[in-house]
Amino acid sequence: MAAHDEDEPGIAAGEAKPGTVNVAGPRGPQLGAPLVEYLLRLGDDRLILGHRMSEWTGHGPILEEDIATANIALDLIGQASQLLKLAGETEGKGRDENALAYFRDGTQFRNCLLVELPKGDFGDTMVRQFLFDAHSVLLLDELTRCGHAELAAIAAKAIKEDKYHLRHSSEWVVRLGDGTDQSHARVQASLDRLWKYTGELFVTDEVDRAVAAAGITIDMAGIKARWETIVNDVLARATLTRPADGPMQQGGRRGRHTEHIGHLLATMQSVARAHPGASW
């Protein structure tokens, strides 16, 4: 699993201590231009989660839900396409959205760990989707008013889709949590397993502080407070117990992922890498 880095003050990640030889080199990927990193984080979250949702295509519990999860996957991948396209244009190195999606290795992805976890059963999927949707709607709402015109336009379109996603996932959490004894127990177990990955959704760092210069100022503390209100309300209606806050898993924003990212990318990127140079 991804580790928590506790770097000593004054020593950058990957930098050797005075008087030592840094045999292994940098411990993790180096961050690029802040705005590019920020856009990759937004795009990668949605690309990876969209792929996970697509894994339900043909396997949904009912036909209607099979169609719904496929449509949600398409929405997320469409959002990712726009964000990664903007990231590539901002980077200025000739990489378009397809190059960024299909020809980066795992350490170059900036998605949060929550979205890369295996889809698990339907309860796992809906709990994960709900926790992410509640955050995404609130974040996109703030991004619609940011000072970066192109990003604000993408957010304005995406939030319409994400409001539907949130309604859909929250209804399923309530239905499963307040359903049978078995469904309640299983979805409570899903919530307990996934909760430790939610903290990363609200972590801010030098990238977030740097993009403020481009007019992207986000009140993450305010988003977290509103997210907790939404989550608490849905969990109460679902008769589910909110897990206690404890140590949170993080690292994805800097390219330090779980073992699951490699398996996911091997599937997601296989066709593009088998036919390099083809148009998609």
C-alpha positions as CSV (number, residue, x, y, z in Angstrom):
1,M,0.0,0.0,0.0
2,A,1.0,3.6,-0.4
3,A,3.2,4.9,2.5
4,H,3.0,8.1,4.4
5,D,6.1,10.2,3.9
6,E,7.5,12.0,6.9
7,D,10.4,14.0,5.4
8,E,12.7,15.8,7.7
9,P,12.4,19.6,7.8
10,G,14.7,21.2,5.2
11,I,15.3,18.0,3.2
12,A,13.2,17.5,0.1
13,A,11.7,14.1,-0.8
14,G,14.4,12.1,-2.6
15,E,17.2,14.4,-1.5
16,A,20.2,12.9,0.3
17,K,21.0,13.9,3.8
18,P,24.3,15.8,4.2
19,G,27.2,13.4,4.3
20,T,25.3,10.5,2.7
21,V,25.2,8.9,-0.7
22,N,21.7,8.8,-2.2
23,V,22.2,5.4,-3.8
24,A,18.5,4.8,-4.6
25,G,17.9,8.2,-6.1
26,P,14.6,10.0,-5.7
27,R,12.1,8.1,-3.6
28,G,9.1,9.1,-5.8
29,P,8.1,11.0,-8.9
30,Q,9.0,14.7,-9.1
31,L,6.0,17.1,-9.5
32,G,5.7,19.0,-12.7
33,A,4.2,22.5,-13.3
34,P,1.6,23.1,-10.7
35,L,-1.3,23.8,-13.1
36,V,-0.5,20.6,-15.1
37,E,-0.3,18.6,-11.9
38,Y,-3.6,20.0,-10.7
39,L,-5.4,19.2,-14.0
40,L,-3.9,15.7,-14.0
41,R,-5.3,15.1,-10.5
42,L,-8.8,16.1,-11.6
43,G,-8.6,14.1,-14.9
44,D,-7.0,11.0,-13.4
45,D,-9.5,10.7,-10.7
46,R,-12.3,10.6,-13.2
47,L,-10.4,8.4,-15.8
48,I,-9.6,5.7,-13.2
49,L,-13.0,5.7,-11.6
50,G,-14.6,5.7,-15.0
51,H,-12.6,2.5,-15.9
52,R,-13.7,0.9,-12.6
53,M,-17.3,1.7,-13.3
54,S,-17.0,0.3,-16.8
55,E,-16.0,-3.1,-15.3
56,W,-19.7,-3.5,-14.4
57,T,-20.8,-3.4,-18.0
58,G,-22.6,-6.6,-18.7
59,H,-22.4,-7.6,-15.0
60,G,-24.9,-5.3,-13.3
61,P,-27.3,-6.8,-10.8
62,I,-30.2,-5.8,-13.0
63,L,-30.4,-4.6,-16.6
64,E,-31.4,-1.0,-15.6
65,E,-28.4,-0.8,-13.4
66,D,-26.1,-2.3,-16.0
67,I,-27.1,0.6,-18.3
68,A,-26.8,3.2,-15.5
69,T,-23.2,2.2,-14.5
70,A,-22.1,2.2,-18.1
71,N,-23.5,5.7,-18.5
72,I,-21.8,6.9,-15.4
73,A,-18.5,5.4,-16.7
74,L,-19.0,7.3,-20.0
75,D,-19.7,10.5,-18.2
76,L,-16.5,10.2,-16.0
77,I,-14.3,9.2,-19.0
78,G,-15.7,12.1,-21.0
79,Q,-14.9,14.5,-18.2
80,A,-11.4,13.0,-17.9
81,S,-10.9,13.5,-21.7
82,Q,-11.6,17.2,-21.4
83,L,-9.4,17.7,-18.3
84,L,-6.5,15.7,-19.7
85,K,-6.7,17.5,-23.0
86,L,-6.4,20.8,-21.1
87,A,-3.5,19.4,-19.1
88,G,-1.7,18.4,-22.3
89,E,-2.3,21.8,-23.9
90,T,-1.1,23.5,-20.7
91,E,2.0,21.3,-20.5
92,G,2.9,22.2,-24.1
93,K,4.9,19.0,-24.8
94,G,2.7,17.6,-27.6
95,R,0.8,15.1,-25.4
96,D,-2.9,15.0,-26.0
97,E,-5.5,13.3,-23.8
98,N,-4.9,9.9,-25.4
99,A,-1.2,10.0,-24.8
100,L,-1.8,11.0,-21.2
101,A,-4.4,8.3,-20.6
102,Y,-2.7,5.4,-22.4
103,F,1.1,6.0,-22.3
104,R,1.9,7.0,-18.8
105,D,3.1,4.5,-16.2
106,G,1.5,4.1,-12.8
107,T,3.9,6.5,-11.0
108,Q,2.9,9.2,-13.4
109,F,-0.8,9.0,-12.5
110,R,-2.1,11.5,-9.9
111,N,-5.5,10.0,-8.9
112,C,-6.4,9.5,-5.3
113,L,-6.1,6.0,-4.0
114,L,-9.9,5.6,-3.4
115,V,-10.7,5.4,-7.1
116,E,-8.2,2.8,-8.0
117,L,-9.3,0.1,-5.6
118,P,-10.9,-3.0,-7.1
119,K,-14.6,-2.6,-7.8
120,G,-15.5,-5.4,-5.3
121,D,-19.1,-6.2,-5.0
122,F,-22.0,-3.8,-5.9
123,G,-22.0,-2.4,-2.3
124,D,-18.3,-1.6,-2.5
125,T,-18.9,0.2,-5.8
126,M,-21.8,2.2,-4.7
127,V,-20.3,3.3,-1.4
128,R,-17.0,4.3,-3.1
129,Q,-19.0,6.2,-5.8
130,F,-21.1,8.0,-3.2
131,L,-18.1,9.1,-1.2
132,F,-16.4,10.4,-4.3
133,D,-19.6,11.9,-5.9
134,A,-20.3,14.0,-2.8
135,H,-16.8,15.4,-2.9
136,S,-16.8,15.9,-6.7
137,V,-20.1,17.9,-6.8
138,L,-18.8,20.3,-4.1
139,L,-15.4,20.7,-5.8
140,L,-16.9,21.2,-9.2
141,D,-19.3,23.8,-7.9
142,E,-16.3,25.9,-6.7
143,L,-14.4,25.3,-9.9
144,T,-17.3,26.8,-11.9
145,R,-16.4,30.1,-10.3
146,C,-12.6,29.8,-10.5
147,G,-10.5,32.3,-12.5
148,H,-9.4,29.8,-15.1
149,A,-12.0,30.1,-17.9
150,E,-11.4,26.8,-19.6
151,L,-11.5,24.8,-16.3
152,A,-14.6,26.7,-15.1
153,A,-16.3,25.7,-18.4
154,I,-15.4,22.0,-18.0
155,A,-16.6,22.1,-14.4
156,A,-19.9,23.7,-15.4
157,K,-20.7,20.9,-17.7
158,A,-19.4,18.1,-15.5
159,I,-21.4,19.2,-12.4
160,K,-24.7,18.5,-14.2
161,E,-23.6,14.9,-14.7
162,D,-22.1,14.6,-11.2
163,K,-25.3,15.7,-9.5
164,Y,-27.1,12.8,-11.2
165,H,-24.2,10.5,-10.1
166,L,-24.6,11.6,-6.5
167,R,-28.4,11.1,-6.5
168,H,-27.9,7.6,-8.0
169,S,-25.2,6.5,-5.6
170,S,-26.8,7.9,-2.5
171,E,-30.1,6.2,-3.3
172,W,-28.3,2.9,-3.6
173,V,-26.4,3.4,-0.3
174,V,-29.8,4.1,1.5
175,R,-31.5,1.2,-0.3
176,L,-28.7,-1.3,0.7
177,G,-28.1,0.1,4.1
178,D,-31.7,0.2,5.1
179,G,-32.5,-3.1,3.3
180,T,-32.1,-6.6,4.5
181,D,-29.8,-7.7,7.4
182,Q,-27.4,-9.1,4.9
183,S,-27.3,-6.0,2.6
184,H,-26.9,-3.8,5.7
185,A,-24.0,-5.8,7.0
186,R,-22.2,-6.0,3.7
187,V,-22.5,-2.3,2.9
188,Q,-21.4,-1.3,6.4
189,A,-18.4,-3.5,5.8
190,S,-17.8,-1.7,2.5
191,L,-18.0,1.7,4.3
192,D,-15.6,0.5,7.0
193,R,-13.0,-0.7,4.4
194,L,-13.2,2.4,2.2
195,W,-13.3,5.2,4.9
196,K,-9.6,5.3,5.4
197,Y,-9.1,6.4,1.8
198,T,-11.4,9.5,2.1
199,G,-8.9,11.7,3.8
200,E,-6.9,12.1,0.6
201,L,-9.8,13.9,-1.1
202,F,-9.2,16.9,1.2
203,V,-5.4,17.1,1.4
204,T,-3.9,20.3,0.1
205,D,-0.2,20.9,-0.8
206,E,2.1,23.2,-2.7
207,V,0.3,22.4,-6.0
208,D,-3.0,23.7,-4.6
209,R,-1.3,26.8,-3.2
210,A,0.6,27.5,-6.5
211,V,-2.5,27.3,-8.7
212,A,-4.1,30.0,-6.7
213,A,-2.0,32.3,-8.9
214,A,-4.0,31.1,-11.9
215,G,-7.3,32.0,-10.1
216,I,-8.0,28.5,-8.8
217,T,-8.7,29.1,-5.1
218,I,-10.7,26.3,-3.4
219,D,-12.0,26.4,0.2
220,M,-11.1,22.8,0.9
221,A,-12.0,23.1,4.6
222,G,-15.4,24.4,3.6
223,I,-15.8,21.5,1.1
224,K,-14.9,19.0,3.7
225,A,-17.5,20.4,6.2
226,R,-20.2,20.3,3.5
227,W,-19.1,16.8,2.4
228,E,-19.5,15.6,6.0
229,T,-23.0,17.0,6.2
230,I,-24.0,15.2,3.0
231,V,-22.4,12.0,4.1
232,N,-23.8,12.1,7.6
233,D,-27.3,12.7,6.3
234,V,-27.2,9.8,3.8
235,L,-25.6,7.4,6.3
236,A,-28.3,8.2,8.9
237,R,-31.0,7.5,6.4
238,A,-29.2,4.3,5.5
239,T,-29.0,3.3,9.2
240,L,-25.2,3.0,8.7
241,T,-22.6,3.9,11.3
242,R,-19.9,6.4,10.2
243,P,-16.5,4.9,10.9
244,A,-14.2,6.7,13.3
245,D,-11.6,8.9,11.7
246,G,-8.1,7.4,12.0
247,P,-4.9,7.3,10.0
248,M,-5.8,8.0,6.3
249,Q,-4.1,6.4,3.3
250,Q,-2.6,8.8,0.8
251,G,0.1,9.1,-1.8
252,G,-1.7,8.9,-5.1
253,R,-1.5,12.6,-5.7
254,R,2.3,12.2,-5.9
255,G,2.3,9.0,-7.9
256,R,2.6,6.5,-4.9
257,H,-0.2,4.0,-5.5
258,T,-1.5,0.7,-4.3
259,E,-0.6,-2.5,-6.1
260,H,-4.0,-2.3,-7.9
261,I,-3.0,0.5,-10.3
262,G,-0.6,-1.7,-12.3
263,H,-3.3,-4.3,-12.9
264,L,-5.8,-1.7,-13.9
265,L,-3.5,0.1,-16.3
266,A,-2.4,-3.2,-17.9
267,T,-6.0,-3.7,-18.9
268,M,-7.0,-0.1,-19.7
269,Q,-3.9,0.6,-21.8
270,S,-3.4,-2.7,-23.5
271,V,-5.0,-2.0,-26.9
272,A,-3.4,1.5,-27.3
273,R,0.0,0.1,-26.4
274,A,-0.4,-2.8,-28.7
275,H,-1.0,-0.4,-31.6
276,P,1.2,2.7,-30.9
277,G,0.6,5.5,-33.4
278,A,-3.0,4.5,-34.1
279,S,-5.7,7.1,-33.8
280,W,-8.4,6.6,-31.2
